[in-house]
């Protein structure tokens, strides 16, 4: 398989590669150089890796606002 690099250094991923990697519009690929060769990996969005990182339940909005303000003040000192 072969593709051409345009004047803007863009290229088209051949259809066979897109299908085998199950790529679609707005997917991302990761380019790496390994032993003098360029290797392209699909970037997989593993949503389960974020499990239990988002706090749920009742919160204290006033405390959150005060914490954000204090943080902002510290950044601008």
C-alpha positions in Angstrom: 0.0 0.0 0.0 1.2 3.4 -0.8 0.0 7.0 -0.2 1.4 10.4 -1.2 2.3 13.3 1.0 0.7 16.5 0.0 2.3 20.0 0.0 0.8 20.5 3.5 2.5 17.2 4.6 -0.9 15.4 4.8 -1.6 11.9 3.6 -4.5 9.6 3.2 -4.7 6.4 5.3 -5.4 3.6 2.8 -8.9 2.0 3.0 -7.5 -1.4 3.9 -5.6 0.1 6.8 -8.6 2.1 8.0 -10.8 -1.0 8.0 -8.2 -3.3 9.7 -7.6 -0.8 12.4 -11.3 0.0 12.6 -10.7 3.8 12.2 -13.4 6.3 11.5 -13.9 10.0 11.2 -12.5 11.9 14.3 -10.4 9.0 15.5 -6.8 9.7 16.5 -3.6 7.9 15.6 -0.3 7.9 17.3 2.9 8.0 15.2 6.1 6.4 16.6 9.5 5.8 15.2 10.8 2.3 16.0 14.1 1.0 14.7 14.1 3.6 11.9 10.5 2.8 10.8 7.3 4.8 11.3 4.6 2.8 13.1 1.1 4.1 13.4 -1.1 3.0 16.3 -4.8 3.8 16.7 -5.5 5.7 19.9 -8.2 3.8 21.8 -10.4 5.7 24.2 -10.7 3.5 27.2 -13.5 5.1 29.2 -13.4 2.6 32.0 -10.0 3.9 33.0 -11.8 6.9 34.5 -14.1 4.8 36.6 -14.4 6.1 40.2 -12.6 9.4 39.5 -15.8 11.4 39.3 -17.3 12.2 42.7 -21.1 11.9 42.8 -23.6 12.9 45.4 -24.3 16.1 47.3 -21.6 18.6 47.4 -20.8 21.9 49.2 -21.0 24.5 46.5 -19.9 27.3 48.9 -16.8 25.4 49.9 -16.0 24.6 46.3 -16.3 28.3 45.3 -14.0 29.4 48.2 -11.5 26.7 47.2 -11.5 27.8 43.6 -11.0 31.5 44.6 -8.2 30.6 47.0 -6.5 28.6 44.2 -6.9 31.5 41.8 -5.3 33.9 44.3 -2.4 31.6 44.8 -1.7 31.4 41.0 -1.6 35.1 40.6 0.7 35.9 43.5 
